């Protein structure tokens, strides 16, 4: 009996051991290393990524949502996605955006005392001046309440207003130069830390932020009513000119009913400081200024550009893997690193898979978004149209805040298409190579991605972070409880020099990094499309006004900024 009992125990132990090995084997990813090699060879030896970049950035230029250039870019993308072999390339409307607008020219020079020509740009959706204007300068400190209007009544007629305060005109550090930042071992290790340090920066109060923008609309109307000619604000130093909605007198100036009522320019902080010092010393200053802008359609539609490589497995072809970047940009530069880089990398990844006739089991779909810079409109429009109804807070105070930044009151109502959605991959942090991926706290995906990246370690893509990344189009998927992932990128000079600036141009793209990113992205798309099962989707409930996931809100985590 003892021998039989021992035999039974050994048999049970063997069975348990076999089961454990079977489970381990089942959890191991099946990697097609031959396809890895083919993707690498095509992506590094026959890349088209810089050809796409030159055509988009130089041939079309900046692509403000609602502008004719944005329409041209969308049509260009449809043409080239079709030419590379994608199916069903088309534009898909997400609804009315607002004012179509284009900057044609902007200039500023000092007439007296002395002389000088300054780097200047119109602020977003600024109206034009009435030709060239020569006018006296007057300095007005940044205002926070309507009570501050009273002292300026009757004093602004015919003047160009030098507007701002200490927060808008930071002290210029003469030793500071734009930084080139590469992730070292310590930084990569920090990406791997989870959970995040509880002492992290407090998230922004978006109600307060956008109430401030709304008040600046009143400031603009007051200046216009008093007969001022134009407004000048500071924006960046060292030849780097930042120009986005943070410079405008109001966030929603693209809405017809809230259009800005006075012309406005942003200039370098050094130039702004020079003019301000003159006025502080009671020296009269006169400037020559011209802003030439054009308004087009008052009710321009917003469009996403969508195309796909159709799946081949009869049982899986209706399931969808997505990749994308935002095609819209600001206009001070040509939108190269934000986010022309993400767009051309996604297109190149699709080209590689088409060229290799990859025959994915699931359908691979590319989406190039618009309206990202004004509030992730394109990606949220796509998600709410196809996958889920999101229940946002709708108080009058909340309605001043763009949808992506509002509280979600309860779990989304899912649509039938959501059952067939696998994952979305986003690239939107500049031109740097891919160092890894944020899992948005998805530990199941983390294990899978770790296996996928082992053969990519020599390319520098080896870090899996369970931290979350906000402030771009993956947020729209996450808010609906879907899988939206963002790649970790080498920062380079993205935040220090090119992000929303006049230097966001082709010259600041890194060709080797973009080739690497396209290869990594193509491999992730292929692996996702070829798995037997979809990636694990954890249940992430939303409770009342609680935030759905740490870092999903812009202003938290990687790419944090205010308010985007």
URPE-V684612 format. One record per pair of residues at least 12 apart in sequence whose C-alpha atoms are under 6 Angstrom apart, sorted by the first residue. I is the first residue (numbers start at 1). J is the second residue. If there is no record, write none. Layout:
i: (I:I)
j: (J:J)
This chain:
i: (40:43:49:49:52:57:61:62:62:62:63:63:64:64:64:65:65:66:66:67:67:74:84:86:86:87:87:88:89:89:90:90:91:91:91:92:92:93:93:94:94:94:95:95:96:96:96:97:97:97:98:98:98:98:98:99:99:99:99:99:99:99:100:100:100:100:101:101:101:102:102:103:104:104:105:106:106:106:106:107:107:107:108:108:109:109:110:111:111:112:112:119:120:120:121:121:122:122:123:123:123:126:126:127:128:128:128:128:129:129:132:132:133:133:134:134:135:135:135:136:136:136:137:137:137:137:137:138:138:139:139:140:141:141:141:142:142:156:156:157:157:157:158:158:158:159:159:160:160:160:161:162:163:163:178:178:179:179:180:180:181:181:182:182:183:191:192:213:213:214:216:216:217:217:221:224:230:230:230:231:232:232:232:233:234:234:234:234:234:235:235:235:235:236:236:237:237:241:241:241:242:242:243:304:304:304:305:305:306:306:307:307:308:308:308:309:309:310:311:311:311:311:312:313:316:317:317:317:319:319:319:320:320:320:320:320:321:321:321:322:322:322:322:323:323:323:324:324:324:324:324:325:325:325:325:325:326:326:326:326:327:327:327:328:332:332:333:333:333:333:334:334:335:336:336:336:337:337:338:339:341:342:342:345:348:349:349:360:360:361:361:362:375:379:379:380:387:387:387:388:388:388:389:389:390:391:391:392:392:392:393:407:409:409:410:410:411:412:422:423:423:424:425:425:426:427:430:431:431:432:432:432:432:433:433:433:433:434:434:434:434:435:435:435:435:436:436:436:436:436:436:437:437:437:438:438:438:438:438:439:440:440:440:441:441:468:469:469:469:470:470:470:470:471:471:475)
j: (519:519:344:348:344:334:334:331:334:335:328:329:328:329:330:328:371:100:300:100:101:305:351:308:309:307:308:307:306:307:305:306:303:304:305:303:304:302:303:302:303:381:301:302:300:301:302:300:301:302:254:255:298:299:300:254:255:256:297:298:299:300:295:296:297:300:294:295:296:293:294:293:292:293:292:121:122:290:291:120:289:290:288:289:287:288:287:286:287:285:286:267:266:267:265:266:264:265:248:264:265:263:264:263:263:291:292:293:263:291:289:290:288:289:287:288:159:286:287:159:285:286:159:160:161:285:286:161:162:161:162:163:163:164:165:164:165:226:228:226:227:228:227:228:229:228:229:229:230:231:231:232:232:233:496:497:493:496:492:493:491:492:490:492:490:465:465:250:251:250:249:250:249:250:261:262:262:263:264:264:264:265:266:266:266:267:268:269:272:266:267:268:269:268:269:268:269:268:501:502:500:501:501:368:369:370:367:368:366:367:365:366:364:365:366:363:364:363:360:361:362:363:361:361:362:361:362:363:362:420:421:362:363:364:421:422:364:422:423:364:365:366:424:366:424:425:346:366:367:368:426:342:343:368:426:427:339:368:369:370:368:369:370:370:501:502:502:503:504:505:504:505:504:504:505:506:430:431:430:428:431:427:428:518:518:518:522:529:530:529:530:529:402:473:476:476:415:417:418:413:414:415:412:413:412:408:409:407:408:409:407:545:544:545:542:544:542:480:534:483:484:484:485:486:486:487:494:509:510:489:490:491:513:489:490:513:517:461:488:489:517:460:461:488:489:461:462:463:464:487:488:464:487:488:465:466:467:468:486:466:466:467:468:466:467:551:551:557:558:551:552:553:554:554:564:552)
